[in-house]
Structure formats: C-alpha cells, structure tokens
Amino acid sequence: MPLLLHDLPPLHWAIAGAGIAAITLLLLFIANTRLGISSGFEDICSLVLEQPYFRRGAVLSGRTWRLPFLVGLFLGGVLSAVLGGGWHPTWALGMFDQTVGWGPAGKLLWMFTGGLFIGFGTRLAGGCTSGHGVFGLANLELSSLVTTVSFMAGGIATTQLLYNVVLR
C-alpha cells in the first residue's frame, strides 16, 4: 500500500520494527533508561518553566539524551519530507472541513484541545504509547499492557465517534 501523500512505498514493517527494537535495547543496555516521547515534552518545558515539577531529578537527568533524541525526531521528519517530495503546509483537513467547516481559528482550537487530551492522558497513564507499548510491553509489565489496551480502545472509540457521528 503506498503512502498517502506521495504514493511512495512504505518502509517494510520488519525494518521499522528492528530499528525501534535496536533503539530500545541500546537505551536499556547503554543508558539504563526507557524510551518514551512524553517525557521529552517535560524536558522542553523544563527549559522555560521554573515550576518544581519540571525541576525534579528525573527530568533534569534525562536531558542529556532526550533533547538530542527529540531534535533527531524532528530532523528525521524534515528529512523524510524532503526526500519524499517536500512538505507543503496546508489548512485543508479533508472530512473535517467538509462536515464541520470551521476556519483556521476553529481548527487550531480543535487541535489544541486534542493535544490537551493527549497530554492529560499520557501524564495520567504515566507515559505515552511508545513508552508503554514498546518498552513496557517488551519488559512484560502488566501496567503497560493495561495502558496500551486502554490507549488503543480509546483511539478506536474516538475514531468511531468522529467518523460515524461527528463527521457523518
């Protein structure tokens, strides 16, 4: 199945999975730490916010590897866009525009609200899908299994609600 934007062939799942496994194992064996993206958000916040939550040792000690990791994720996305035919910013949101028809301010409000829900959920669950779904499940942690199943169930329910009720 080609990619949605540029009809390029996707990376084979085994190659992508092996890459994720390699990063997870390297972090575990070299740095004795977990892979997770939501904790990187705490690192970014700790650069500009003085609240004690962002000054705890768990946040500050991870900066040495998490900040370069986040920069690499961003640069990897830019590289992927350039090699895949370029990135073209757009306000077009397909079915959302056809059904709801909000302007740019409404779309920003929709995305901001979604981001708040995602941020709240990841903090409530003690991590994100990458931390629980990749690293926690690899360690056979029951809490990560429950969390990952909850993430997936919430995503499926939200998608069904949006496609079958809101965007109908």
VODOLUM-826462 format. One record per residue: z, y, x of N, C-alpha, C in turn; residue in three letters; residue number from 1. Coordinates in steps of 0.1 Angstrom, whole numbers, plus 5000, padded with zeros to 4 digits. Layout:
BEGIN
{n.up=Z, n.north=Y, n.east=X, ca.up=Z, ca.north=Y, ca.east=X, c.up=Z, c.north=Y, c.east=X, rest=ALA, nr=NUM};
...
***
This chain:
BEGIN
{n.up=5000, n.north=4988, n.east=5008, ca.up=5000, ca.north=5000, ca.east=5000, c.up=5000, c.north=5012, c.east=5009, rest=MET, nr=1};
{n.up=4991, n.north=5022, n.east=5007, ca.up=4990, ca.north=5034, ca.east=5015, c.up=5001, c.north=5043, c.east=5012, rest=PRO, nr=2};
{n.up=5004, n.north=5052, n.east=5022, ca.up=5014, ca.north=5062, ca.east=5019, c.up=5009, c.north=5072, c.east=5009, rest=LEU, nr=3};
{n.up=5018, n.north=5078, n.east=5002, ca.up=5015, ca.north=5087, ca.east=4990, c.up=5007, c.north=5100, c.east=4994, rest=LEU, nr=4};
{n.up=5011, n.north=5106, n.east=5006, ca.up=5005, ca.north=5119, ca.east=5009, c.up=4991, c.north=5118, c.east=5016, rest=LEU, nr=5};
{n.up=4990, n.north=5109, n.east=5025, ca.up=4978, ca.north=5109, ca.east=5033, c.up=4970, c.north=5096, c.east=5034, rest=HIS, nr=6};
{n.up=4973, n.north=5087, n.east=5025, ca.up=4966, ca.north=5074, ca.east=5025, c.up=4967, c.north=5066, c.east=5038, rest=ASP, nr=7};
{n.up=4977, n.north=5069, n.east=5046, ca.up=4978, ca.north=5062, ca.east=5059, c.up=4986, c.north=5049, c.east=5057, rest=LEU, nr=8};
{n.up=4983, n.north=5039, n.east=5065, ca.up=4990, ca.north=5026, ca.east=5063, c.up=5005, c.north=5028, c.east=5068, rest=PRO, nr=9};
{n.up=5014, n.north=5023, n.east=5060, ca.up=5028, ca.north=5025, ca.east=5064, c.up=5032, c.north=5016, c.east=5076, rest=PRO, nr=10};
{n.up=5043, n.north=5019, n.east=5083, ca.up=5048, ca.north=5011, ca.east=5093, c.up=5053, c.north=4998, c.east=5087, rest=LEU, nr=11};
{n.up=5050, n.north=4987, n.east=5094, ca.up=5054, ca.north=4974, ca.east=5089, c.up=5069, c.north=4973, c.east=5087, rest=HIS, nr=12};
{n.up=5074, n.north=4967, n.east=5077, ca.up=5089, ca.north=4967, ca.east=5074, c.up=5096, c.north=4961, c.east=5085, rest=TRP, nr=13};
{n.up=5091, n.north=4951, n.east=5092, ca.up=5098, ca.north=4944, ca.east=5103, c.up=5100, c.north=4953, c.east=5115, rest=ALA, nr=14};
{n.up=5090, n.north=4961, n.east=5118, ca.up=5091, ca.north=4970, ca.east=5129, c.up=5101, c.north=4981, c.east=5126, rest=ILE, nr=15};
{n.up=5101, n.north=4986, n.east=5114, ca.up=5111, ca.north=4996, ca.east=5110, c.up=5125, c.north=4991, c.east=5110, rest=ALA, nr=16};
{n.up=5126, n.north=4978, n.east=5104, ca.up=5139, ca.north=4972, ca.east=5104, c.up=5145, c.north=4969, c.east=5118, rest=GLY, nr=17};
{n.up=5136, n.north=4965, n.east=5127, ca.up=5140, ca.north=4962, ca.east=5141, c.up=5145, c.north=4975, c.east=5147, rest=ALA, nr=18};
{n.up=5138, n.north=4986, n.east=5144, ca.up=5142, ca.north=4999, ca.east=5150, c.up=5156, c.north=5003, c.east=5145, rest=GLY, nr=19};
{n.up=5158, n.north=5002, n.east=5132, ca.up=5171, ca.north=5005, ca.east=5127, c.up=5182, c.north=4996, c.east=5132, rest=ILE, nr=20};
{n.up=5179, n.north=4983, n.east=5134, ca.up=5189, ca.north=4974, ca.east=5139, c.up=5192, c.north=4977, c.east=5154, rest=ALA, nr=21};
{n.up=5182, n.north=4981, n.east=5161, ca.up=5184, ca.north=4984, ca.east=5176, c.up=5193, c.north=4997, c.east=5177, rest=ALA, nr=22};
{n.up=5190, n.north=5007, n.east=5169, ca.up=5199, ca.north=5019, ca.east=5169, c.up=5213, c.north=5016, c.east=5165, rest=ILE, nr=23};
{n.up=5214, n.north=5008, n.east=5155, ca.up=5228, ca.north=5004, ca.east=5150, c.up=5235, c.north=4996, c.east=5161, rest=THR, nr=24};
{n.up=5229, n.north=4987, n.east=5167, ca.up=5235, ca.north=4979, ca.east=5178, c.up=5238, c.north=4987, c.east=5190, rest=LEU, nr=25};
{n.up=5229, n.north=4996, n.east=5194, ca.up=5232, ca.north=5005, ca.east=5205, c.up=5244, c.north=5014, c.east=5203, rest=LEU, nr=26};
{n.up=5245, n.north=5019, n.east=5191, ca.up=5256, ca.north=5028, ca.east=5188, c.up=5269, c.north=5019, c.east=5188, rest=LEU, nr=27};
{n.up=5268, n.north=5007, n.east=5183, ca.up=5280, ca.north=4999, ca.east=5183, c.up=5285, c.north=4995, c.east=5197, rest=LEU, nr=28};
{n.up=5276, n.north=4990, n.east=5205, ca.up=5279, ca.north=4985, ca.east=5218, c.up=5281, c.north=4995, c.east=5229, rest=PHE, nr=29};
{n.up=5273, n.north=5006, n.east=5228, ca.up=5274, ca.north=5016, ca.east=5238, c.up=5285, c.north=5027, c.east=5235, rest=ILE, nr=30};
{n.up=5285, n.north=5032, n.east=5222, ca.up=5293, ca.north=5043, ca.east=5219, c.up=5305, c.north=5038, c.east=5210, rest=ALA, nr=31};
{n.up=5305, n.north=5026, n.east=5206, ca.up=5316, ca.north=5021, ca.east=5197, c.up=5318, c.north=5029, c.east=5184, rest=ASN, nr=32};
{n.up=5306, n.north=5033, n.east=5178, ca.up=5307, ca.north=5041, ca.east=5166, c.up=5297, c.north=5037, c.east=5156, rest=THR, nr=33};
{n.up=5298, n.north=5042, n.east=5144, ca.up=5289, ca.north=5038, ca.east=5133, c.up=5278, c.north=5047, c.east=5131, rest=ARG, nr=34};
{n.up=5267, n.north=5042, n.east=5126, ca.up=5255, ca.north=5050, ca.east=5122, c.up=5258, c.north=5056, c.east=5109, rest=LEU, nr=35};
{n.up=5256, n.north=5069, n.east=5107, ca.up=5258, ca.north=5075, ca.east=5094, c.up=5252, c.north=5089, c.east=5094, rest=GLY, nr=36};
{n.up=5246, n.north=5093, n.east=5084, ca.up=5240, ca.north=5106, ca.east=5083, c.up=5249, c.north=5117, c.east=5077, rest=ILE, nr=37};
{n.up=5257, n.north=5113, n.east=5067, ca.up=5265, ca.north=5123, ca.east=5060, c.up=5276, c.north=5129, c.east=5070, rest=SER, nr=38};
{n.up=5280, n.north=5121, n.east=5079, ca.up=5290, ca.north=5127, ca.east=5089, c.up=5283, c.north=5137, c.east=5098, rest=SER, nr=39};
{n.up=5270, n.north=5136, n.east=5100, ca.up=5263, ca.north=5146, ca.east=5107, c.up=5263, c.north=5160, c.east=5100, rest=GLY, nr=40};
{n.up=5264, n.north=5159, n.east=5087, ca.up=5265, ca.north=5172, ca.east=5079, c.up=5278, c.north=5179, c.east=5082, rest=PHE, nr=41};
{n.up=5289, n.north=5171, n.east=5084, ca.up=5302, ca.north=5176, ca.east=5088, c.up=5300, c.north=5183, c.east=5102, rest=GLU, nr=42};
{n.up=5293, n.north=5177, n.east=5111, ca.up=5291, ca.north=5183, ca.east=5124, c.up=5284, c.north=5197, c.east=5123, rest=ASP, nr=43};
{n.up=5274, n.north=5198, n.east=5115, ca.up=5267, ca.north=5210, ca.east=5113, c.up=5276, c.north=5221, c.east=5107, rest=ILE, nr=44};
{n.up=5284, n.north=5217, n.east=5097, ca.up=5293, ca.north=5226, ca.east=5091, c.up=5304, c.north=5230, c.east=5100, rest=CYS, nr=45};
{n.up=5308, n.north=5221, n.east=5109, ca.up=5319, ca.north=5225, ca.east=5119, c.up=5314, c.north=5235, c.east=5129, rest=SER, nr=46};
{n.up=5301, n.north=5237, n.east=5130, ca.up=5296, ca.north=5247, ca.east=5139, c.up=5299, c.north=5261, c.east=5134, rest=LEU, nr=47};
{n.up=5300, n.north=5263, n.east=5121, ca.up=5301, ca.north=5276, ca.east=5115, c.up=5313, c.north=5278, c.east=5106, rest=VAL, nr=48};
{n.up=5320, n.north=5267, n.east=5102, ca.up=5332, ca.north=5268, ca.east=5094, c.up=5345, c.north=5265, c.east=5101, rest=LEU, nr=49};
{n.up=5355, n.north=5273, n.east=5099, ca.up=5367, ca.north=5272, ca.east=5106, c.up=5378, c.north=5263, c.east=5099, rest=GLU, nr=50};
{n.up=5375, n.north=5258, n.east=5087, ca.up=5384, ca.north=5250, ca.east=5079, c.up=5389, c.north=5238, c.east=5087, rest=GLN, nr=51};
{n.up=5402, n.north=5235, n.east=5085, ca.up=5408, ca.north=5223, ca.east=5093, c.up=5400, c.north=5210, c.east=5090, rest=PRO, nr=52};
{n.up=5394, n.north=5208, n.east=5079, ca.up=5387, ca.north=5196, ca.east=5076, c.up=5376, c.north=5194, c.east=5086, rest=TYR, nr=53};
{n.up=5369, n.north=5205, n.east=5090, ca.up=5358, ca.north=5204, ca.east=5099, c.up=5363, c.north=5205, c.east=5114, rest=PHE, nr=54};
{n.up=5376, n.north=5206, n.east=5116, ca.up=5381, ca.north=5207, ca.east=5130, c.up=5388, c.north=5194, c.east=5134, rest=ARG, nr=55};
{n.up=5388, n.north=5184, n.east=5125, ca.up=5395, ca.north=5172, ca.east=5129, c.up=5388, c.north=5165, c.east=5140, rest=ARG, nr=56};
{n.up=5396, n.north=5157, n.east=5147, ca.up=5391, ca.north=5150, ca.east=5159, c.up=5379, c.north=5141, c.east=5156, rest=GLY, nr=57};
{n.up=5379, n.north=5134, n.east=5144, ca.up=5367, ca.north=5125, ca.east=5141, c.up=5354, c.north=5133, c.east=5140, rest=ALA, nr=58};
{n.up=5355, n.north=5145, n.east=5136, ca.up=5343, ca.north=5153, ca.east=5135, c.up=5339, c.north=5159, c.east=5149, rest=VAL, nr=59};
{n.up=5348, n.north=5165, n.east=5156, ca.up=5345, ca.north=5171, ca.east=5169, c.up=5341, c.north=5161, c.east=5179, rest=LEU, nr=60};
{n.up=5347, n.north=5149, n.east=5179, ca.up=5344, ca.north=5139, ca.east=5189, c.up=5330, c.north=5133, c.east=5188, rest=SER, nr=61};
{n.up=5325, n.north=5133, n.east=5176, ca.up=5311, ca.north=5128, ca.east=5173, c.up=5300, c.north=5137, c.east=5176, rest=GLY, nr=62};
{n.up=5303, n.north=5150, n.east=5179, ca.up=5292, ca.north=5159, ca.east=5181, c.up=5283, c.north=5155, c.east=5192, rest=ARG, nr=63};
{n.up=5288, n.north=5149, n.east=5203, ca.up=5280, ca.north=5147, ca.east=5215, c.up=5268, c.north=5137, c.east=5212, rest=THR, nr=64};
{n.up=5269, n.north=5129, n.east=5202, ca.up=5258, ca.north=5120, ca.east=5199, c.up=5252, c.north=5124, c.east=5185, rest=TRP, nr=65};
{n.up=5260, n.north=5128, n.east=5176, ca.up=5254, ca.north=5131, ca.east=5162, c.up=5245, c.north=5143, c.east=5161, rest=ARG, nr=66};
{n.up=5249, n.north=5153, n.east=5168, ca.up=5240, ca.north=5165, ca.east=5168, c.up=5226, c.north=5162, c.east=5174, rest=LEU, nr=67};
{n.up=5225, n.north=5156, n.east=5186, ca.up=5212, ca.north=5152, ca.east=5191, c.up=5205, c.north=5142, c.east=5182, rest=PRO, nr=68};
{n.up=5212, n.north=5133, n.east=5175, ca.up=5206, ca.north=5124, ca.east=5166, c.up=5200, c.north=5131, c.east=5154, rest=PHE, nr=69};
{n.up=5207, n.north=5141, n.east=5149, ca.up=5202, ca.north=5149, ca.east=5138, c.up=5189, c.north=5157, c.east=5142, rest=LEU, nr=70};
{n.up=5190, n.north=5163, n.east=5154, ca.up=5178, ca.north=5170, ca.east=5159, c.up=5166, c.north=5160, c.east=5160, rest=VAL, nr=71};
{n.up=5169, n.north=5148, n.east=5165, ca.up=5159, ca.north=5138, ca.east=5166, c.up=5153, c.north=5134, c.east=5153, rest=GLY, nr=72};
{n.up=5161, n.north=5133, n.east=5143, ca.up=5156, ca.north=5130, ca.east=5129, c.up=5147, c.north=5141, c.east=5124, rest=LEU, nr=73};
{n.up=5151, n.north=5154, n.east=5126, ca.up=5143, ca.north=5165, ca.east=5122, c.up=5129, c.north=5165, c.east=5130, rest=PHE, nr=74};
{n.up=5130, n.north=5164, n.east=5143, ca.up=5118, ca.north=5164, ca.east=5151, c.up=5109, c.north=5152, c.east=5148, rest=LEU, nr=75};
{n.up=5115, n.north=5140, n.east=5145, ca.up=5107, ca.north=5129, ca.east=5142, c.up=5100, c.north=5131, c.east=5129, rest=GLY, nr=76};
{n.up=5106, n.north=5138, n.east=5119, ca.up=5099, ca.north=5142, ca.east=5107, c.up=5088, c.north=5151, c.east=5109, rest=GLY, nr=77};
{n.up=5090, n.north=5161, n.east=5118, ca.up=5079, ca.north=5171, ca.east=5121, c.up=5068, c.north=5163, c.east=5128, rest=VAL, nr=78};
{n.up=5071, n.north=5155, n.east=5138, ca.up=5061, ca.north=5147, ca.east=5145, c.up=5053, c.north=5138, c.east=5135, rest=LEU, nr=79};
{n.up=5060, n.north=5132, n.east=5126, ca.up=5053, ca.north=5123, ca.east=5116, c.up=5044, c.north=5131, c.east=5107, rest=SER, nr=80};
{n.up=5048, n.north=5143, n.east=5103, ca.up=5040, ca.north=5152, ca.east=5095, c.up=5027, c.north=5156, c.east=5103, rest=ALA, nr=81};
{n.up=5029, n.north=5160, n.east=5115, ca.up=5018, ca.north=5165, ca.east=5123, c.up=5008, c.north=5153, c.east=5126, rest=VAL, nr=82};
{n.up=5013, n.north=5142, n.east=5130, ca.up=5004, ca.north=5130, ca.east=5132, c.up=4998, c.north=5125, c.east=5119, rest=LEU, nr=83};
{n.up=5004, n.north=5127, n.east=5108, ca.up=4999, ca.north=5122, ca.east=5095, c.up=4990, c.north=5131, c.east=5088, rest=GLY, nr=84};
{n.up=4986, n.north=5142, n.east=5094, ca.up=4977, ca.north=5151, ca.east=5088, c.up=4983, c.north=5165, c.east=5085, rest=GLY, nr=85};
{n.up=4995, n.north=5167, n.east=5088, ca.up=5001, ca.north=5181, ca.east=5087, c.up=5010, c.north=5182, c.east=5075, rest=GLY, nr=86};
{n.up=5019, n.north=5192, n.east=5075, ca.up=5028, ca.north=5194, ca.east=5064, c.up=5023, c.north=5207, c.east=5057, rest=TRP, nr=87};
{n.up=5023, n.north=5206, n.east=5044, ca.up=5018, ca.north=5217, ca.east=5036, c.up=5029, c.north=5220, c.east=5025, rest=HIS, nr=88};
{n.up=5037, n.north=5230, n.east=5027, ca.up=5048, ca.north=5233, ca.east=5018, c.up=5042, c.north=5236, c.east=5004, rest=PRO, nr=89};
{n.up=5049, n.north=5231, n.east=4994, ca.up=5044, ca.north=5234, ca.east=4980, c.up=5056, c.north=5234, c.east=4970, rest=THR, nr=90};
{n.up=5054, n.north=5241, n.east=4960, ca.up=5064, ca.north=5241, ca.east=4949, c.up=5060, c.north=5231, c.east=4938, rest=TRP, nr=91};
{n.up=5049, n.north=5224, n.east=4940, ca.up=5045, ca.north=5215, ca.east=4929, c.up=5054, c.north=5203, c.east=4929, rest=ALA, nr=92};
{n.up=5060, n.north=5200, n.east=4918, ca.up=5068, ca.north=5189, ca.east=4916, c.up=5063, c.north=5179, c.east=4906, rest=LEU, nr=93};
{n.up=5050, n.north=5178, n.east=4904, ca.up=5044, ca.north=5168, ca.east=4895, c.up=5049, c.north=5168, c.east=4881, rest=GLY, nr=94};
{n.up=5055, n.north=5156, n.east=4877, ca.up=5060, ca.north=5154, ca.east=4864, c.up=5071, c.north=5164, c.east=4860, rest=MET, nr=95};
{n.up=5079, n.north=5169, n.east=4869, ca.up=5089, ca.north=5179, ca.east=4866, c.up=5083, c.north=5191, c.east=4861, rest=PHE, nr=96};
{n.up=5072, n.north=5196, n.east=4868, ca.up=5065, ca.north=5208, ca.east=4864, c.up=5059, c.north=5206, c.east=4850, rest=ASP, nr=97};
{n.up=5053, n.north=5195, n.east=4848, ca.up=5046, ca.north=5193, ca.east=4835, c.up=5055, c.north=5192, c.east=4824, rest=GLN, nr=98};
{n.up=5067, n.north=5187, n.east=4826, ca.up=5076, ca.north=5185, ca.east=4815, c.up=5086, c.north=5196, c.east=4813, rest=THR, nr=99};
{n.up=5093, n.north=5200, n.east=4824, ca.up=5103, ca.north=5210, ca.east=4823, c.up=5098, c.north=5224, c.east=4825, rest=VAL, nr=100};
{n.up=5089, n.north=5225, n.east=4835, ca.up=5082, ca.north=5238, ca.east=4837, c.up=5090, c.north=5250, c.east=4842, rest=GLY, nr=101};
{n.up=5101, n.north=5247, n.east=4849, ca.up=5109, ca.north=5258, ca.east=4855, c.up=5101, c.north=5264, c.east=4866, rest=TRP, nr=102};
{n.up=5104, n.north=5277, n.east=4869, ca.up=5098, ca.north=5283, ca.east=4880, c.up=5105, c.north=5280, c.east=4893, rest=GLY, nr=103};
{n.up=5101, n.north=5287, n.east=4904, ca.up=5108, ca.north=5284, ca.east=4917, c.up=5123, c.north=5285, c.east=4917, rest=PRO, nr=104};
{n.up=5129, n.north=5294, n.east=4910, ca.up=5143, ca.north=5296, ca.east=4910, c.up=5150, c.north=5283, c.east=4903, rest=ALA, nr=105};
{n.up=5143, n.north=5279, n.east=4892, ca.up=5148, ca.north=5267, ca.east=4885, c.up=5147, c.north=5255, c.east=4893, rest=GLY, nr=106};
{n.up=5137, n.north=5253, n.east=4901, ca.up=5135, ca.north=5242, ca.east=4910, c.up=5146, c.north=5242, c.east=4921, rest=LYS, nr=107};
{n.up=5148, n.north=5254, n.east=4926, ca.up=5159, ca.north=5255, ca.east=4936, c.up=5172, c.north=5251, c.east=4931, rest=LEU, nr=108};
{n.up=5175, n.north=5256, n.east=4918, ca.up=5188, ca.north=5252, ca.east=4912, c.up=5189, c.north=5237, c.east=4910, rest=LEU, nr=109};
{n.up=5178, n.north=5231, n.east=4905, ca.up=5177, ca.north=5216, ca.east=4903, c.up=5180, c.north=5209, c.east=4916, rest=TRP, nr=110};
{n.up=5173, n.north=5213, n.east=4927, ca.up=5175, ca.north=5206, ca.east=4940, c.up=5189, c.north=5209, c.east=4945, rest=MET, nr=111};
{n.up=5194, n.north=5221, n.east=4944, ca.up=5208, ca.north=5224, ca.east=4949, c.up=5218, c.north=5216, c.east=4941, rest=PHE, nr=112};
{n.up=5217, n.north=5215, n.east=4928, ca.up=5226, ca.north=5207, ca.east=4920, c.up=5225, c.north=5192, c.east=4924, rest=THR, nr=113};
{n.up=5213, n.north=5187, n.east=4926, ca.up=5212, ca.north=5173, ca.east=4931, c.up=5218, c.north=5171, c.east=4944, rest=GLY, nr=114};
{n.up=5217, n.north=5181, n.east=4953, ca.up=5223, ca.north=5180, ca.east=4967, c.up=5238, c.north=5180, c.east=4966, rest=GLY, nr=115};
{n.up=5244, n.north=5188, n.east=4956, ca.up=5258, ca.north=5188, ca.east=4954, c.up=5263, c.north=5174, c.east=4950, rest=LEU, nr=116};
{n.up=5256, n.north=5168, n.east=4940, ca.up=5260, ca.north=5155, ca.east=4936, c.up=5259, c.north=5144, c.east=4947, rest=PHE, nr=117};
{n.up=5249, n.north=5145, n.east=4955, ca.up=5247, ca.north=5136, ca.east=4966, c.up=5259, c.north=5138, c.east=4976, rest=ILE, nr=118};
{n.up=5261, n.north=5151, n.east=4980, ca.up=5272, ca.north=5154, ca.east=4989, c.up=5286, c.north=5149, c.east=4984, rest=GLY, nr=119};
{n.up=5288, n.north=5151, n.east=4971, ca.up=5301, ca.north=5147, ca.east=4965, c.up=5302, c.north=5132, c.east=4965, rest=PHE, nr=120};
{n.up=5291, n.north=5125, n.east=4962, ca.up=5291, ca.north=5110, ca.east=4961, c.up=5293, c.north=5104, c.east=4975, rest=GLY, nr=121};
{n.up=5287, n.north=5110, n.east=4985, ca.up=5289, ca.north=5104, ca.east=4999, c.up=5303, c.north=5107, c.east=5004, rest=THR, nr=122};
{n.up=5309, n.north=5118, n.east=5001, ca.up=5323, ca.north=5120, ca.east=5005, c.up=5332, c.north=5111, c.east=4997, rest=ARG, nr=123};
{n.up=5330, n.north=5110, n.east=4984, ca.up=5338, ca.north=5101, ca.east=4976, c.up=5338, c.north=5087, c.east=4981, rest=LEU, nr=124};
{n.up=5326, n.north=5082, n.east=4985, ca.up=5324, ca.north=5069, ca.east=4989, c.up=5328, c.north=5067, c.east=5004, rest=ALA, nr=125};
{n.up=5331, n.north=5077, n.east=5011, ca.up=5334, ca.north=5076, ca.east=5025, c.up=5322, c.north=5074, c.east=5034, rest=GLY, nr=126};
{n.up=5311, n.north=5078, n.east=5029, ca.up=5299, ca.north=5076, ca.east=5037, c.up=5286, c.north=5076, c.east=5029, rest=GLY, nr=127};
{n.up=5275, n.north=5075, n.east=5035, ca.up=5262, ca.north=5075, ca.east=5028, c.up=5256, c.north=5061, c.east=5028, rest=CYS, nr=128};
{n.up=5244, n.north=5061, n.east=5023, ca.up=5237, ca.north=5048, ca.east=5022, c.up=5234, c.north=5042, c.east=5036, rest=THR, nr=129};
{n.up=5231, n.north=5050, n.east=5046, ca.up=5228, ca.north=5045, ca.east=5059, c.up=5241, c.north=5039, c.east=5065, rest=SER, nr=130};
{n.up=5252, n.north=5046, n.east=5064, ca.up=5265, ca.north=5042, ca.east=5069, c.up=5269, c.north=5029, c.east=5063, rest=GLY, nr=131};
{n.up=5269, n.north=5029, n.east=5050, ca.up=5274, ca.north=5017, ca.east=5042, c.up=5263, c.north=5006, c.east=5042, rest=HIS, nr=132};
{n.up=5251, n.north=5010, n.east=5038, ca.up=5241, ca.north=5000, ca.east=5036, c.up=5235, c.north=4993, c.east=5048, rest=GLY, nr=133};
{n.up=5235, n.north=5000, n.east=5059, ca.up=5230, ca.north=4995, ca.east=5072, c.up=5242, c.north=4989, c.east=5080, rest=VAL, nr=134};
{n.up=5251, n.north=4998, n.east=5084, ca.up=5262, ca.north=4994, ca.east=5093, c.up=5273, c.north=4986, c.east=5086, rest=PHE, nr=135};
{n.up=5277, n.north=4991, n.east=5075, ca.up=5288, ca.north=4984, ca.east=5068, c.up=5284, c.north=4970, c.east=5063, rest=GLY, nr=136};
{n.up=5272, n.north=4969, n.east=5058, ca.up=5268, ca.north=4955, ca.east=5054, c.up=5266, c.north=4946, c.east=5066, rest=LEU, nr=137};
{n.up=5261, n.north=4952, n.east=5077, ca.up=5259, ca.north=4944, ca.east=5089, c.up=5273, c.north=4938, c.east=5094, rest=ALA, nr=138};
{n.up=5283, n.north=4946, n.east=5091, ca.up=5297, ca.north=4941, ca.east=5095, c.up=5304, c.north=4933, c.east=5084, rest=ASN, nr=139};
{n.up=5296, n.north=4930, n.east=5074, ca.up=5302, ca.north=4922, ca.east=5062, c.up=5314, c.north=4929, c.east=5056, rest=LEU, nr=140};
{n.up=5314, n.north=4942, n.east=5055, ca.up=5325, ca.north=4949, ca.east=5049, c.up=5324, c.north=4949, c.east=5034, rest=GLU, nr=141};
{n.up=5334, n.north=4944, n.east=5026, ca.up=5333, ca.north=4944, ca.east=5012, c.up=5332, c.north=4958, c.east=5006, rest=LEU, nr=142};
{n.up=5339, n.north=4967, n.east=5011, ca.up=5338, ca.north=4981, ca.east=5006, c.up=5324, c.north=4987, c.east=5007, rest=SER, nr=143};
{n.up=5317, n.north=4983, n.east=5018, ca.up=5303, ca.north=4988, ca.east=5019, c.up=5294, c.north=4981, c.east=5009, rest=SER, nr=144};
{n.up=5297, n.north=4968, n.east=5006, ca.up=5289, ca.north=4961, ca.east=4996, c.up=5290, c.north=4968, c.east=4983, rest=LEU, nr=145};
{n.up=5303, n.north=4970, n.east=4979, ca.up=5306, ca.north=4977, ca.east=4966, c.up=5299, c.north=4991, c.east=4965, rest=VAL, nr=146};
{n.up=5300, n.north=4998, n.east=4976, ca.up=5295, ca.north=5011, ca.east=4977, c.up=5279, c.north=5011, c.east=4976, rest=THR, nr=147};
{n.up=5273, n.north=5002, n.east=4983, ca.up=5259, ca.north=5001, ca.east=4983, c.up=5253, c.north=4997, c.east=4970, rest=THR, nr=148};
{n.up=5260, n.north=4987, n.east=4963, ca.up=5256, ca.north=4983, ca.east=4950, c.up=5258, c.north=4995, c.east=4940, rest=VAL, nr=149};
{n.up=5268, n.north=5003, n.east=4942, ca.up=5271, ca.north=5015, ca.east=4933, c.up=5260, c.north=5025, c.east=4936, rest=SER, nr=150};
{n.up=5256, n.north=5028, n.east=4948, ca.up=5246, ca.north=5037, ca.east=4951, c.up=5233, c.north=5033, c.east=4945, rest=PHE, nr=151};
{n.up=5229, n.north=5020, n.east=4946, ca.up=5217, ca.north=5015, ca.east=4940, c.up=5217, c.north=5016, c.east=4925, rest=MET, nr=152};
{n.up=5228, n.north=5012, n.east=4919, ca.up=5229, ca.north=5012, ca.east=4904, c.up=5228, c.north=5027, c.east=4899, rest=ALA, nr=153};
{n.up=5235, n.north=5036, n.east=4906, ca.up=5234, ca.north=5050, ca.east=4902, c.up=5220, c.north=5055, c.east=4904, rest=GLY, nr=154};
{n.up=5213, n.north=5051, n.east=4915, ca.up=5199, ca.north=5056, ca.east=4916, c.up=5190, c.north=5050, c.east=4906, rest=GLY, nr=155};
{n.up=5192, n.north=5038, n.east=4903, ca.up=5183, ca.north=5031, ca.east=4892, c.up=5186, c.north=5038, c.east=4879, rest=ILE, nr=156};
{n.up=5199, n.north=5040, n.east=4875, ca.up=5202, ca.north=5046, ca.east=4862, c.up=5197, c.north=5060, c.east=4861, rest=ALA, nr=157};
{n.up=5198, n.north=5068, n.east=4872, ca.up=5193, ca.north=5082, ca.east=4872, c.up=5178, c.north=5082, c.east=4871, rest=THR, nr=158};
{n.up=5171, n.north=5073, n.east=4878, ca.up=5157, ca.north=5073, ca.east=4877, c.up=5152, c.north=5069, c.east=4863, rest=THR, nr=159};
{n.up=5159, n.north=5059, n.east=4857, ca.up=5155, ca.north=5056, ca.east=4843, c.up=5158, c.north=5067, c.east=4834, rest=GLN, nr=160};
{n.up=5169, n.north=5074, n.east=4835, ca.up=5173, ca.north=5085, ca.east=4827, c.up=5162, c.north=5096, c.east=4828, rest=LEU, nr=161};
{n.up=5159, n.north=5100, n.east=4840, ca.up=5149, ca.north=5110, ca.east=4843, c.up=5135, c.north=5107, c.east=4837, rest=LEU, nr=162};
{n.up=5130, n.north=5095, n.east=4841, ca.up=5117, ca.north=5092, ca.east=4837, c.up=5116, c.north=5088, c.east=4822, rest=TYR, nr=163};
{n.up=5126, n.north=5083, n.east=4816, ca.up=5125, ca.north=5078, ca.east=4802, c.up=5131, c.north=5088, c.east=4792, rest=ASN, nr=164};
{n.up=5139, n.north=5097, n.east=4796, ca.up=5145, ca.north=5107, ca.east=4787, c.up=5141, c.north=5121, c.east=4790, rest=VAL, nr=165};
{n.up=5144, n.north=5126, n.east=4802, ca.up=5142, ca.north=5140, ca.east=4806, c.up=5127, c.north=5143, c.east=4807, rest=VAL, nr=166};
{n.up=5120, n.north=5135, n.east=4815, ca.up=5106, ca.north=5138, ca.east=4818, c.up=5096, c.north=5132, c.east=4809, rest=LEU, nr=167};
{n.up=5101, n.north=5126, n.east=4798, ca.up=5092, ca.north=5120, ca.east=4788, c.up=5084, c.north=5130, c.east=4780, rest=ARG, nr=168};
***
